[in-house]
């Protein structure tokens, strides 16, 4: 058994930027809302489906999908199902995505060059296609179809067996595509073009519960000094009920950062963002595009309650019935700490004014990511990396908050003490979660991929070390 940690240690979250290279250039970069390394989704039965890469040598990569039963059995062979192969820059980010298809399989995204590029080539003259593929893998691990698709920024389930994709064209146009279970394009192969700010910084997306999507984007103003926030809805028929540009949630003089979005359960969305590391604000928009809470969002007033806390990098988790849990990091203890606050459907703050402490981090280092999912009962499961300041011990720790904000798993559960470089988390449908992580010599690539399941009581179900995905 692993020894418990006395301090709940979690790492600082940094801005996540992933490399997306277009087909005619070796140098065009795009930000992404997900870290590199393996990705995971629940399978609907308590198991998980993961997508990951295996390095054959040099810059050659194979891409696999694997399904793990609730009991921890690899269902798609020892190494999983091979879904593609290609070449990648050894220092590039691995832009993998995965979404449950609702039928025991998954949609997986992988990207690679068709042949090995000349990395010494003049920027913009590489000309070797860098292609992104959407692959559907069926219940038994059979590849049902594969589509070549544009640069994918974000992908979610459409709730009807298909996916909705935010894609950026070479002309810097944001298109929202729907791909159904058969690989067809209900909104056209190019998707629905939506407003994309000239100085767009990041975007996130959630389903609207009716086969459409709600997109939030953080735009840098033309003065390049402040950020503003827009939300946009694409209905199930591909129309834009909130107009071509959407709704301005936060004005350009407000300087919003680190935006997050979740579905509110009633066709609308809840959005959270950081304001100059001084506070975090939360806003709700209904299905008709009406802004429901106070103008410019509900301030959590963290600095007012906790002094110069410098709150930043919020996460947002649904707590059911229009409620939300906001999780953030601040420095009120001098070193990093993690706190959480609950907002009800009317925008009222429910927990103590300065938030409930999730963990105190005794660390002097910065790592990422910090991730969170709902626990299905009005609480949240939070996974985070750490490096203990005094001992330099590293690891990945998971904590659960109940609906009152109480930390359920004591000092937290250590999932791995390996020198991992990234992790992702997915709800398992039964009060627990599946966590996948990558480790390797370089912070820019994960040479080994692992997965673990933790139940609602904090028990590790798939062995002490988890399951190695690419043995």
C-alpha positions in Angstrom: 0.0 0.0 0.0 1.2 3.5 -0.7 1.9 5.6 2.3 -0.6 8.4 2.8 0.4 12.0 2.4 0.1 14.3 5.3 -0.5 17.4 3.3 -2.9 17.4 0.4 -0.5 18.5 -2.3 -1.6 19.7 -5.7 0.3 21.5 -8.4 -0.1 24.9 -10.0 -1.9 24.9 -13.2 -0.4 26.7 -16.2 -1.8 27.8 -19.5 -2.3 24.8 -21.8 -1.2 25.3 -25.4 -1.2 22.4 -27.8 0.3 22.3 -31.3 -2.0 22.0 -34.2 -0.3 22.3 -37.6 -2.1 22.9 -40.8 -1.6 20.9 -43.9 0.6 23.4 -45.8 2.8 24.6 -43.0 5.1 23.3 -40.3 4.8 26.2 -38.0 1.2 27.3 -37.6 0.3 27.0 -33.9 -3.2 26.8 -32.3 -4.2 26.7 -28.6 -6.2 23.8 -27.3 -8.3 23.2 -24.2 -6.8 19.8 -23.4 -3.2 18.8 -22.4 -1.1 16.4 -24.5 -0.8 12.7 -23.6 -3.5 10.0 -23.3 -7.2 10.9 -23.2 -10.0 9.0 -21.5 -13.8 8.8 -21.5 -16.3 6.7 -19.6 -17.9 3.8 -21.4 -21.3 4.1 -19.6 -20.8 0.9 -17.6 -18.1 1.9 -15.1 -15.3 1.1 -17.5 -13.3 3.5 -19.7 -12.1 4.0 -23.2 -8.7 5.6 -23.8 -6.8 6.9 -26.8 -3.0 7.1 -26.7 0.2 7.0 -28.8 3.1 4.6 -28.9 6.5 5.7 -30.2 8.0 3.2 -32.7 11.2 5.0 -33.0 12.4 8.4 -34.2 9.3 10.5 -35.1 7.1 7.5 -36.0 4.0 7.1 -33.9 1.2 4.6 -33.8 -2.2 5.6 -32.3 -4.4 3.2 -30.3 -7.7 3.0 -28.6 -8.3 0.6 -25.7 -11.4 -0.3 -23.7 -11.1 -1.3 -20.0 -13.9 -3.2 -18.3 -15.2 -2.0 -14.9 -13.1 -4.8 -13.4 -9.9 -3.6 -15.1 -9.7 -6.1 -18.0 -8.3 -4.9 -21.4 -11.1 -5.7 -23.8 -9.6 -4.7 -27.1 -6.4 -6.8 -27.0 -3.2 -6.4 -25.1 -2.1 -3.2 -26.8 -5.5 -1.9 -28.0 -6.8 -1.3 -31.4 -4.5 0.4 -33.9 -6.4 3.4 -35.4 -3.6 5.1 -37.3 0.1 5.8 -37.8 2.2 8.7 -38.9 5.0 11.1 -38.0 5.2 13.8 -35.4 7.8 16.3 -34.3 9.5 14.7 -31.2 8.8 18.0 -29.3 5.2 18.5 -30.6 2.1 18.2 -28.4 0.0 15.2 -29.0 -3.5 16.5 -30.0 -5.6 13.5 -29.0 -9.3 13.7 -28.2 -11.9 11.0 -27.3 -15.7 11.0 -26.7 -18.0 8.2 -25.8 -20.4 7.2 -28.7 -23.2 6.1 -26.4 -23.1 2.6 -27.7 -20.1 1.1 -26.0 -17.6 2.6 -28.4 -15.9 5.9 -28.9 -14.9 8.7 -31.3 -11.2 9.2 -31.3 -9.1 12.0 -32.9 -5.4 11.7 -33.8 -3.1 13.9 -36.0 0.1 13.2 -37.8 2.2 13.9 -40.8 1.9 11.5 -43.7 5.7 11.2 -43.9 8.6 12.5 -42.0 9.1 16.3 -42.5 12.3 18.1 -42.9 12.4 20.1 -39.6 15.1 22.3 -41.1 12.8 23.5 -43.9 12.0 27.2 -44.1 8.8 27.9 -42.1 5.7 27.7 -44.2 7.4 25.6 -46.9 7.2 22.2 -45.3 4.3 21.1 -47.6 4.0 17.6 -46.1 0.4 17.2 -45.1 -0.3 17.2 -41.3 -3.7 15.5 -41.2 -6.3 15.2 -38.4 -8.5 12.1 -38.4 -11.8 11.3 -36.6 -12.1 7.6 -36.1 -15.1 5.7 -34.7 -14.4 2.5 -32.9 -17.3 0.2 -32.2 -18.3 -1.9 -29.2 -16.0 -4.8 -30.0 -13.0 -2.6 -31.0 -13.8 -2.7 -34.7 -13.0 0.5 -36.7 -16.4 1.5 -38.1 -15.2 4.5 -40.2 -12.6 7.2 -40.4 -12.8 10.8 -41.6 -10.2 13.3 -42.4 -11.2 16.5 -40.7 -9.9 20.1 -40.2 -7.8 21.2 -37.2 -9.8 20.2 -34.1 -9.9 22.6 -31.2 -12.5 20.9 -29.1 -14.9 17.9 -29.3 -18.0 17.0 -27.3 -20.8 14.5 -27.6 -24.0 15.7 -29.3 -26.1 13.5 -26.9 -27.4 11.4 -29.8 -24.6 9.1 -30.8 -22.6 11.7 -32.7 -20.1 14.5 -31.9 -19.8 18.3 -32.3 -16.5 19.7 -33.2 -15.0 23.2 -33.0 -12.6 23.5 -35.9 -10.4 26.3 -37.1 -9.8 26.7 -40.8 -6.6 27.8 -42.5 -8.3 31.1 -43.0 -8.8 31.4 -39.2 -12.5 30.8 -39.5 -14.2 29.1 -36.6 -16.6 26.4 -37.8 -18.8 24.1 -35.6 -19.3 20.7 -37.2 -21.6 17.9 -36.3 -20.7 14.3 -37.3 -23.3 11.7 -36.7 -22.9 8.0 -35.8 -22.5 7.1 -39.5 -19.9 9.7 -40.2 -22.2 12.0 -42.0 -22.3 15.8 -41.6 -25.8 17.1 -40.7 -24.5 20.7 -40.8 -22.5 20.2 -43.9 -18.9 19.2 -44.2 -17.7 22.7 -43.5 -20.0 23.1 -40.6 -21.6 26.3 -39.3 -19.4 29.4 -39.4 -19.6 31.4 -36.2 -18.0 34.7 -35.0 -14.3 34.3 -34.2 -12.6 37.4 -32.8 -9.6 38.7 -34.7 -7.6 38.4 -31.5 -9.3 35.2 -30.2 -7.4 33.7 -27.4 -9.2 30.6 -26.4 -12.6 28.9 -26.6 -14.5 26.1 -24.8 -17.7 24.3 -25.7 -20.5 22.4 -24.0 -23.6 20.6 -25.2 -27.0 22.4 -24.9 -28.8 19.2 -24.1 -30.8 19.2 -27.3 -28.3 18.2 -29.9 -26.6 21.6 -30.2 -23.7 23.3 -28.6 -22.8 26.5 -26.6 -19.4 28.0 -27.3 -17.6 30.6 -25.1 -14.6 32.4 -26.4 -12.2 34.8 -24.8 -11.1 37.5 -27.2 -8.3 40.0 -26.9 -9.6 43.4 -27.9 -8.2 45.4 -30.8 -6.1 47.4 -28.4 -4.5 44.1 -27.3 -4.7 45.1 -23.6 -8.0 43.5 -22.4 -10.0 40.4 -22.9 -13.8 40.1 -23.4 -16.1 37.1 -23.3 -18.7 36.1 -25.9 -21.1 33.1 -25.8 -22.7 31.6 -28.8 -25.3 28.8 -29.3 -25.6 26.5 -32.3 -29.0 24.7 -32.3 -29.5 21.1 -33.3 -30.5 22.2 -36.8 -27.3 24.3 -37.2 -29.0 27.7 -36.7 -27.7 30.5 -34.5 -30.5 31.6 -32.3 -28.3 34.1 -30.4 -27.3 35.9 -33.6 -24.1 35.6 -35.7 -21.9 37.2 -33.0 -23.6 35.8 -29.9 -23.8 37.5 -26.5 -21.2 39.7 -24.8 -21.0 38.4 -21.3 -18.1 40.5 -20.0 -17.0 43.8 -21.5 -13.5 44.5 -22.9 -12.6 46.8 -20.1 -13.0 44.0 -17.6 -10.0 41.9 -18.7 -11.3 38.4 -18.3 -9.1 35.3 -18.5 -9.2 31.5 -18.1 -12.8 31.1 -19.2 -14.7 27.9 -18.5 -18.2 26.6 -19.4 -20.7 23.9 -18.5 -24.3 23.0 -19.4 -26.8 24.3 -16.8 -29.1 21.3 -17.4 -31.9 23.4 -18.9 -30.5 24.3 -22.4 -28.3 27.1 -21.2 -24.9 27.4 -19.8 -22.9 28.6 -16.8 -19.6 30.4 -17.4 -16.7 31.2 -15.0 -13.7 33.3 -15.6 -10.8 34.9 -13.7 -10.4 38.7 -13.5 -6.8 39.9 -13.4 -6.0 37.3 -10.7 -8.1 39.5 -8.3 -11.3 37.5 -8.3 -13.4 34.9 -10.2 -16.8 35.7 -11.6 -19.7 33.3 -12.7 -22.6 34.0 -15.0 -25.6 32.0 -16.3 -27.3 32.2 -19.7 -30.6 30.5 -20.4 -31.5 28.6 -23.6 -33.0 31.8 -25.1 -29.8 33.8 -24.5 -31.0 35.7 -21.5 -28.3 36.6 -19.0 -29.8 35.5 -15.7 -27.4 36.7 -13.0 -26.1 40.1 -12.1 -24.4 42.2 -14.7 -20.8 41.2 -15.4 -21.3 38.0 -13.4 -21.4 37.1 -9.7 -18.1 37.9 -8.0 -16.8 35.2 -5.6 -15.0 38.1 -3.7 -12.1 35.8 -2.9 -9.7 38.6 -2.3 -12.1 40.4 0.0 -12.5 37.3 2.1 -9.0 35.9 2.0 -6.7 39.0 1.5 -4.2 39.1 -1.3 -5.1 35.5 -2.5 -4.4 36.0 -6.2 -7.0 33.4 -7.3 -6.5 32.0 -10.7 -7.2 29.2 -13.3 -10.8 28.3 -12.3 -12.4 25.0 -13.1 -16.2 24.6 -13.4 -18.2 21.4 -12.5 -21.9 20.9 -12.7 -23.6 20.2 -9.3 -27.0 19.5 -10.9 -30.2 21.5 -11.2 -28.5 24.6 -12.4 -25.9 24.6 -9.6 -22.2 24.8 -10.2 -18.9 24.2 -8.3 -16.0 26.5 -9.0 -12.5 25.2 -8.1 -9.5 27.5 -8.2 -6.0 27.9 -6.9 -4.8 30.8 -4.7 -1.8 31.9 -2.6 -3.5 32.9 0.7 -1.2 30.5 2.6 1.9 31.9 0.9 2.2 28.6 -1.1 -0.4 27.2 -3.5 -3.8 26.1 -2.1 -6.9 24.7 -3.8 -10.4 26.0 -2.8 -13.9 25.5 -4.1 -17.2 27.4 -4.0 -20.8 26.4 -4.9 -23.2 28.7 -6.8 -26.9 27.8 -6.8 -29.2 28.2 -9.8 -30.1 31.7 -8.8 -26.5 32.9 -8.5 -26.3 32.7 -4.7 -23.0 31.7 -3.0 -23.7 28.6 -0.9 -20.4 27.8 0.9 -18.3 30.0 3.3 -17.3 33.3 1.7 -13.6 32.4 1.1 -14.5 29.0 -0.3 -14.0 25.5 1.1 -10.4 24.3 1.2 -9.8 21.3 -1.0 -6.1 20.9 -0.3 -3.2 22.8 1.1 -0.2 22.5 -1.2 3.2 22.7 0.4 5.0 23.1 -2.9 7.3 25.6 -4.5 6.9 24.3 -8.1 4.3 24.7 -10.8 2.8 21.7 -12.6 -0.3 20.9 -14.6 -3.0 20.0 -15.1 -5.6 20.3 -12.3 -8.8 18.6 -13.5 -12.2 18.0 -12.1 -15.5 16.2 -12.9 -18.9 15.9 -11.2 -19.3 13.0 -8.8 -22.9 12.5 -9.9 -24.3 13.5 -6.5 -23.9 17.3 -6.4 -20.2 17.2 -5.5 -16.9 17.0 -7.4 -13.8 14.8 -8.0 -10.6 16.8 -8.4 -7.3 15.3 -9.7 -4.1 17.3 -9.4 -0.3 16.9 -9.7 2.1 17.8 -6.9 5.7 18.1 -5.9 6.3 18.3 -2.2 8.5 21.2 -1.3 10.5 19.6 1.5 10.9 16.1 0.1 10.6 16.7 -3.7 8.2 13.8 -3.8 6.0 13.9 -6.9 2.7 12.3 -7.6 -0.9 12.5 -8.7 -3.6 13.0 -6.0 -7.4 12.8 -6.2 -9.9 14.4 -3.8 -13.7 14.3 -3.6 -15.9 17.1 -2.3 -19.5 16.3 -1.3 -22.5 18.6 -1.8 -21.6 20.6 1.4 -18.0 21.2 0.3 -16.5 18.6 2.7 -13.4 16.8 1.6 -14.6 13.2 1.6 -11.3 11.3 1.1 -9.3 12.7 4.0 -5.9 14.0 2.8 -6.7 12.7 -0.7 -5.8 9.5 -2.5 -2.4 9.2 -4.2 -3.0 7.6 -7.6 0.6 7.4 -8.6 3.9 8.6 -7.3 5.6 8.4 -10.7 7.1 11.4 -12.4 4.1 11.8 -14.6 3.8 14.7 -17.1 0.1 15.0 -17.7 -3.3 13.6 -16.7 -6.9 13.7 -17.6 -10.1 12.6 -15.7 -13.5 11.2 -16.7 -16.6 10.4 -14.6 -17.3 6.7 -14.4 -21.0 7.0 -14.0 -21.0 5.4 -10.5 -19.7 8.1 -8.2 -16.0 7.6 -9.1 -13.7 8.4 -11.9 -11.1 7.1 -14.4 -7.8 8.9 -14.6 -5.3 8.5 -17.4 -1.7 9.9 -17.3 1.4 9.9 -19.3 5.1 9.8 -18.3 8.3 10.3 -20.1 11.7 11.9 -20.2 10.4 15.0 -22.0 7.6 17.3 -20.8 6.5 17.5 -24.5 5.7 13.8 -25.0 4.4 10.9 -23.0 6.2 7.7 -23.8 4.2 5.6 -21.3 0.5 5.8 -20.7 -1.5 4.5 -17.7 -5.1 4.4 -16.5 -6.6 3.9 -13.1 -10.2 3.8 -11.7 -11.1 5.2 -8.3 -14.5 4.4 -6.8 -16.9 6.6 -4.8 -15.2 5.5 -1.5 -11.7 6.4 -2.7 -10.6 2.9 -3.4 -8.2 2.3 -6.3 -9.8 -0.5 -8.4 -7.2 -1.3 -11.1 -4.2 -2.3 -9.0 -1.8 -0.1 -7.0 0.0 1.1 -10.1 -2.9 1.2 -12.5 -3.0 -0.4 -16.0 -0.2 0.3 -18.5 -1.9 1.1 -21.8 1.1 0.7 -24.1 3.2 -2.2 -22.7 
